[in-house]
Amino acid sequence: MRQTKFALALLAAAALTACGGTGSSGGDQTHAVKFSQQVTFGDSLSDVGTYAVGAVAAAGGGRFTINGNNTSANAAYTGLNWTEVLAAELKLPAPCAAQTGLQGTDSANPALDFNVPIVNHAGCFNYAQGGARVIDPIGPGNRAVKPEVGQMTLPVVTQVKNHLAQAGGKFSGTELVTVMAGGNDVLMQLGALSAAATAAGTAAGQKAFPTLLVGGLVPLVSPSNLAIAQQTIGLAIQNAAAAGGNQTAIAGAAAMAAINLGASPAAAQTAANKAGTDAAAEGARAGAAYAAQQGPVMVAALGKAGADLAAIVKAELVAKGANYVVVNNLPDVAGTPSGKAQSADTQALIKAMVDAFNAQLKAGLGDDPRVIYVDLFTVSRDQVTNPAPYGLTNTTARACTTESSLTCTSKTLSAPDASHYMFADDIHPTPFVYKLVARYVLKDMAVKGWL
């Protein structure tokens, strides 16, 4: 019988919240801890509207999920992420984005204009930004990567500094502080590895191609021309390359040289095509070898990111007065549509990266009574493979037809009812899953004695 303990834990969390926590009196509606406000640091999974401006806002978007309150059509279409659900459950003020804006390039078309002034909002304490990393300021969507979009992607380390500057350099000790980041460190590392592996593969294929081309064409020429075939075909390749010719042009020049030396046109074309195929295969092998060689470097980089996040929590949150800090680990990135679209080797690498991040995060946080380490990885992995107990109807397909869930609404869904899908886009959850996340966090808070 398949285990369903994580699903049962979520149901227990709902019950705990409904009865006001873990007090001995069944009718006691008072939480053990009275939080003054919620302060949030992180990435798109916690972002409540950093980019809900300009064309994004006009499209009805702003959060990385199915946007908009459409509960009149379906109770699951709340448009909320887990931090908003958590705040509502704890009867705290609704979270608002500490900073809004976009730094994209100007566009004459208002629908494509992502250049909106940056505004800092005093009294708003959700600093999470889509694309944010732990330390590095360049995340997916940043103007250094996508100038046409221009997301700010302030890293967690900067988000915390910004809050401390606003709060007088310390926490009051009554805030509920939530932290969740690391996913963009995975994505950026994978992107860099993919680009480098592709470059290595391309270089290897290009290097092998002339040799393969000569080797395939020389045997086809007339016996009387064999003595000069290699030099003649090689010179044709050099001249075509020097003229800026691409692989097709180079292959054509080499094939023509072979034909002039007595090769059959059909045979020469076949040999040229085979040289291209073999060069591509050599490039693929070289790219895969490069990726395999660099995999441990990527894993180590994510381990460092996890350790960095733990250090921020200890040195900049707890050491400066935060008494109630919830730290979510990384969910199962390899189990997302984005992860499953990769090769088996890449999926294994993603899991190793996430495992390294989570292990170092947990070890760095240690056993501090002021910190809760929430294991979202285990529960998200169980949701993918065991969806029914969680109320999930689809854990493989995207709920949204838009490229990013940032601009996804009930009008851009891939199915008539995607309310209980797990994923809004290739990596971000639907509002229903965000609600499950909030309940899982509440469960751990209750166990800790905070509710």
Secondary structure, DSSP 8 states (H G I E B T S, - for coil): ----HHHHHHHHHHHHHHTTSS-SSTT----SS----EEEEESTTT-SSTT-SHHHHHTT--SSSSBS--TTT-TT-----HHHHHHHHTT-----BSEEEEE----SSGGG--EEEEEE-TT--B---TT--SS-S--TTBTTT-TTT-B----HHHHHHHHHHHTTTS--S--EEEEE--HHHHHHHHHHHHHHHHHHHHHHHHHHHHHHHHHHHGGGS-GGGHHHHHHHHHHHHHHHHHTT--HHHHHHHHHHHHHHTT--HHHHHHHHHHHHHHHHHHHHHHHHHHHHHHHHHHHHHHHHHHHHHHHHIIIIIGGGT---EEEE----GGGSHHHHTS-HHHHHHHHHHHHHHHHHHHHHH-S-TTEEEE-HHHHHHHHHH--GGGT-SEEEEESB-SSSGGG-BGGGBSSS--TTEEESSSS-B-HHHHHHHHHHHHHHHHHHT--
